[in-house]
Amino acid sequence: MFQNYKVLKQLTKIFFVVTFHLTLSGCFEKEVQSETNTNEGWVKETKISKLIKNVNFEFPENGYAYNIKNDLIAQTFDAIEHNKKILQKDIFNDTIYVRFMSSRDEMFKYTGTRSSGTAYPYWSTINIVSNQDEVSPPIKHELMHLMLMLDWDYPNRSSSWINEGIATYSANNCNGYSVSEVYRYLLSENKLIAIKELSSNFYNQPEMIAYHQSGYVVQYLLENYSLEQFKELWIEGVEKFEEIYGASYTKIEDDLQQTLIMKYPEIPNIDWEKFGEGCY
């Protein structure tokens, strides 16, 4: 019986060794297979980057944005010069980062938003989606945000509308229409948003109306008043509008609308249902 026990013990030991070896082999093969096929969920993403003058550019290593990178670089420097004129700046030599992304999904991974462009002044960075579906990357728009906030910091809470307004005016083109033409159409269709709602709750207003309405108001203020007054409005907020401009918002709004009616006696023929889908 003792001998039988010794034999049984030896057989049990052999069984566990063989079983452990098979189990270990199976696990090892599974891990290698996983690493080969899926790399454990890791995805290799590579970018190319280059400092040109004061701008650090970053592009995907291949694809649409990469293929047209020279054009996008030229657009960036043209946009800087364009925005300098609006802001009455002789120089702009801040070191900034301009990152081009291949899709809105990629934008979401890095920023948590699916917009076609974002600006982060504290990192001196703008992110732009560039692919065949994004016909007009918002380079002027996002650079205006960045250039202005690098100088003036973030606007007063009630000045978000002029922050978005000046960026929209910088681009000044949506589906072939300027901000003044869009405002004229909105005026004729009684679609304009009251300044109280525009200044207190901008991002909950209809986007295509709020951005273009604000864009033309900013254009009018910059063309008929000083940049210093605009900066004060940026800092102090709409509550100080009359003190800053020497007239109520209602009075200036009436003046700009009368000017616009004279400029465009015929209402721009905008297909609002199509226009409302966004700029393309």
C-alpha positions in Angstrom: 0.0 0.0 0.0 2.9 2.3 0.8 4.4 1.5 -2.6 1.1 2.2 -4.3 1.0 5.6 -2.5 4.5 6.5 -3.7 3.5 5.5 -7.3 0.3 7.6 -7.0 2.2 10.5 -5.7 4.8 10.4 -8.5 2.1 10.1 -11.1 0.2 13.1 -9.6 3.4 15.1 -9.6 4.0 14.3 -13.3 0.4 15.2 -14.1 0.7 18.7 -12.5 4.0 19.4 -14.2 2.6 18.4 -17.6 -0.6 20.3 -17.0 1.3 23.5 -15.9 3.5 23.2 -18.9 0.6 22.9 -21.3 -1.2 25.8 -19.6 1.8 28.0 -19.6 2.4 27.2 -23.3 -1.1 27.9 -24.2 -1.0 31.3 -22.4 2.3 32.2 -24.0 1.0 31.4 -27.4 -2.2 33.5 -26.8 -0.1 36.5 -25.6 2.1 36.3 -28.6 -0.8 36.0 -31.0 -2.5 39.0 -29.3 0.6 41.1 -29.5 1.0 40.1 -33.2 -2.6 40.8 -34.2 -3.7 43.7 -31.9 -0.6 44.8 -30.1 -2.7 44.7 -26.9 -4.8 47.6 -28.1 -1.9 49.9 -28.7 -1.9 51.8 -32.0 1.1 53.5 -33.5 0.5 57.1 -34.5 3.3 59.2 -35.9 3.4 62.9 -36.8 5.8 65.1 -38.6 6.7 68.5 -37.3 8.8 71.5 -38.3 9.5 75.0 -37.0 9.0 77.7 -39.7 9.7 81.2 -38.5 7.7 81.4 -35.3 5.2 78.6 -36.1 5.6 75.0 -35.0 3.7 73.0 -37.6 2.5 69.4 -37.0 1.0 67.1 -39.6 -0.1 63.5 -39.9 2.8 61.5 -41.5 0.6 60.8 -44.5 -2.9 61.4 -46.0 -4.7 64.5 -47.2 -3.3 67.1 -44.8 0.2 65.8 -45.4 -0.2 66.0 -49.1 -1.3 69.6 -49.1 0.9 70.7 -46.2 2.7 73.4 -48.2 -0.7 75.0 -49.1 -1.8 74.8 -45.4 1.5 76.4 -44.3 1.0 79.2 -46.8 -2.6 79.7 -45.6 -1.4 80.0 -42.0 1.1 82.7 -42.7 -1.5 84.6 -44.9 -4.0 84.3 -42.1 -1.5 85.8 -39.6 -0.9 88.8 -41.9 -4.6 89.2 -42.5 -5.3 89.1 -38.7 -2.5 91.5 -38.0 -4.2 94.2 -40.1 -7.5 93.7 -38.3 -5.8 93.9 -35.0 -3.5 96.8 -36.1 -0.4 94.9 -35.2 2.9 95.6 -36.8 4.5 92.4 -35.7 3.4 89.0 -34.4 6.4 87.0 -33.2 4.9 84.8 -30.5 6.0 81.2 -30.8 2.8 79.2 -31.6 1.8 75.6 -32.4 -0.5 74.8 -35.4 -1.5 71.1 -35.4 -3.4 69.7 -38.4 -5.5 66.6 -37.7 -7.0 64.1 -40.2 -10.5 63.9 -38.8 -13.0 65.1 -36.2 -12.6 61.8 -34.5 -8.9 62.6 -34.0 -9.8 66.1 -32.8 -12.1 64.5 -30.2 -9.3 62.3 -28.9 -7.1 65.3 -28.3 -9.6 68.0 -27.3 -12.9 66.3 -26.3 -14.7 68.2 -29.1 -15.6 67.3 -32.6 -15.3 70.8 -34.0 -13.2 71.5 -37.0 -11.0 73.9 -35.1 -10.0 74.8 -31.5 -7.7 77.4 -29.9 -5.8 77.1 -26.6 -4.0 80.3 -25.8 -2.4 79.0 -22.6 -0.6 76.4 -24.8 -0.2 78.8 -27.7 -1.9 76.2 -29.8 -4.6 75.8 -32.5 -5.9 72.5 -33.8 -7.3 72.3 -37.3 -9.1 69.4 -39.0 -8.0 69.1 -42.6 -9.5 66.4 -44.9 -11.5 66.2 -48.1 -14.7 66.6 -46.2 -13.6 69.8 -44.5 -13.5 72.1 -47.5 -12.4 75.2 -45.8 -10.3 74.6 -42.6 -10.9 77.5 -40.1 -7.3 78.8 -40.0 -8.1 82.5 -39.9 -10.9 81.9 -37.4 -8.8 80.0 -34.9 -5.7 82.1 -35.4 -7.7 85.2 -34.6 -8.8 83.6 -31.3 -5.2 82.7 -30.5 -3.6 86.0 -31.5 -6.2 88.1 -29.7 -6.2 86.1 -26.5 -2.4 85.9 -26.3 -2.5 89.7 -26.1 -5.7 90.3 -24.2 -6.3 87.1 -22.3 -9.8 85.5 -22.2 -12.7 88.0 -22.7 -15.2 89.0 -20.1 -18.0 86.4 -19.6 -20.5 88.7 -21.4 -18.0 89.2 -24.3 -18.0 85.7 -25.8 -20.1 87.0 -28.6 -17.4 89.5 -29.7 -14.7 86.9 -29.3 -16.6 84.6 -31.8 -17.7 87.6 -33.8 -14.2 88.9 -34.6 -13.0 85.3 -35.5 -16.0 85.0 -37.8 -15.4 88.4 -39.3 -11.7 87.4 -39.8 -12.8 84.5 -42.1 -15.7 86.7 -43.5 -16.9 83.9 -45.8 -19.5 81.2 -45.4 -20.8 79.5 -48.5 -19.7 82.5 -50.6 -21.4 85.1 -48.3 -19.8 87.8 -46.1 -20.9 88.5 -42.6 -22.6 91.7 -43.8 -24.6 89.8 -46.4 -25.7 87.2 -43.9 -26.7 89.9 -41.4 -28.7 91.7 -44.0 -30.6 88.5 -44.7 -31.2 87.8 -41.0 -32.5 91.3 -40.6 -35.0 90.9 -43.5 -36.2 87.6 -42.1 -36.5 88.9 -38.5 -34.1 86.2 -37.3 -31.7 88.4 -35.3 -31.0 87.6 -31.6 -31.5 90.2 -28.9 -28.2 91.4 -27.4 -29.3 90.3 -23.9 -29.4 86.6 -25.1 -26.4 87.0 -27.4 -24.2 88.3 -24.6 -25.5 86.2 -21.7 -26.0 82.8 -23.3 -24.1 82.9 -26.6 -23.3 79.2 -27.1 -26.9 78.1 -26.6 -28.1 80.3 -29.5 -28.6 79.1 -33.1 -25.0 78.8 -34.2 -25.3 80.1 -37.8 -27.2 83.2 -36.6 -25.2 84.0 -33.5 -21.8 83.8 -35.2 -22.7 85.8 -38.3 -24.7 88.4 -36.5 -21.9 88.9 -34.1 -19.4 88.9 -36.9 -21.0 91.9 -38.6 -21.6 93.9 -35.4 -17.8 93.5 -34.7 -17.0 94.6 -38.3 -19.1 97.7 -37.8 -17.6 98.5 -34.4 -14.0 98.1 -35.8 -14.7 100.2 -38.9 -16.5 103.0 -37.2 -14.9 103.1 -33.7 -11.5 102.5 -32.2 -9.7 99.3 -31.5 -9.1 100.6 -28.0 -12.9 100.9 -27.4 -13.3 97.3 -28.7 -10.6 96.1 -26.3 -12.3 97.8 -23.4 -15.6 96.1 -24.4 -13.7 92.8 -24.4 -12.4 93.4 -20.9 -15.4 95.1 -19.3 -18.3 93.4 -21.0 -21.5 94.5 -22.6 -22.7 96.1 -19.3 -20.3 98.9 -20.0 -21.2 99.3 -23.7 -22.9 102.7 -23.5 -20.1 104.1 -21.3 -17.5 102.8 -23.7 -19.1 103.9 -27.0 -21.0 106.9 -25.9 -24.3 105.5 -27.2 -26.6 102.6 -26.3 -26.3 99.3 -28.1 -29.8 99.8 -29.4 -28.7 103.2 -31.0 -25.6 101.7 -32.6 -27.5 98.6 -33.8 -30.1 100.9 -35.5 -27.3 102.9 -37.2 -25.6 99.8 -38.5 -28.8 98.3 -39.8 -29.7 101.5 -41.7 -26.2 101.5 -43.2 -26.6 97.9 -44.2 -30.0 98.5 -45.8 -28.5 101.2 -47.9 -25.6 99.0 -48.9 -27.8 96.0 -49.8 -31.1 97.4 -51.0 -31.8 93.9 -52.5 -31.8 91.1 -49.9 -29.1 88.5 -50.5 -30.7 85.3 -52.0 -29.7 82.9 -49.3 -31.2 79.4 -49.1 -31.4 79.3 -45.3 -32.3 75.7 -45.0 -29.1 74.7 -46.8 -27.1 77.6 -45.3 -28.2 76.5 -41.8 -26.4 73.2 -42.3 -23.1 74.9 -41.9 -20.3 76.5 -43.9 -18.8 74.3 -46.7 
